[in-house]
Amino acid sequence: MIETGILNIYKERGMTSHDVVSRLRRLIGIRRIGHTGTLDPMAEGVLPVCIGRAARIIEYLDLDIKTYKAVMLLGRAYDTQDVTGQVIREADEASVSAITKQNVDCAMEGFKGLIEQYPPMYSAVRVDGRRLYDYARAGETVNVKPRRVYITGLEVTDCDLGKGYESSVSFTVSCTKGTYIRAIANDAGEKLGTGAALSALERTASGMFRAEDAVKISELEAMTPEEIEELIISPDAPLGKYGKVILSGRDPVRFRDGILIEMSRAEMVKEPDYTDSGFYLPIPERLRDIYLAYSDEGNFIGIAKKTDENLLRPEKVFVG
């Protein structure tokens, strides 16, 4: 019986991320399930889902880099910044057909590295306790602040130009958490002077999880419980960016009881990849100096944070 772990789900187009969670709850009979990053209904691709106690690791995945394949149509801007919304501006079709590959490359170049991005009004970002899409649906205006995100890689992979409103640009993006790919399409359209909107999006990777290894909900529903069990990934598997220590003697029991452990008593296996620096963006304090704790038998015990006093403070315990 499945009690805890991670499933690498491939969300299909047309489903919401909540649909995935709801169907999994019914399938495996566990209420405590959470996904690691919303995909819009129009989007498809990798959606890691954490089951049972594994849901407690979701906050530690905030440093994972995500990769997308995207297609945008030129010539029209939409209120949702993708083609599921309403057209709010339309360029002259002849000017759309006149766009060149050089124009596209120039427009997309500005989205590499550290950028400031305004979240789309039709998004789940909260302002003063309300979702932006609630303001948008009510026709209300609200002051939205830009957010800093980091684009680690962006490449234009195909241009199908000279076709008026059917002109399209395909591109790939690797980026930090919180990046809106439809905002990139919208902003690129502004730079081109024609408007643009996202027409297709696939998340091909999220941290260690890859699309080629993901399974669709419909495929899971045709499997036996034993077959599903074989797909379960340990909750510590995607946390390799953090440090690793081994506890011996009575320390694993003390850790499970919430007692601070002297760092000098632990066997250091690996330091965190990122501490105060080294990442693309400033690291939140809660994600600095994090270590995975294991017993000397190799069992994952939990997640700890090193204090200023050189102690390991248990934050999440994964064994009873």
Summary of the structure (lengths in Angstrom):
residues: 320
radius of gyration: 22.3
end to end distance: 17.1
largest distance: 75.3
contacts: 1023
relative contact order: 0.18
helix: 26%
strand: 35%
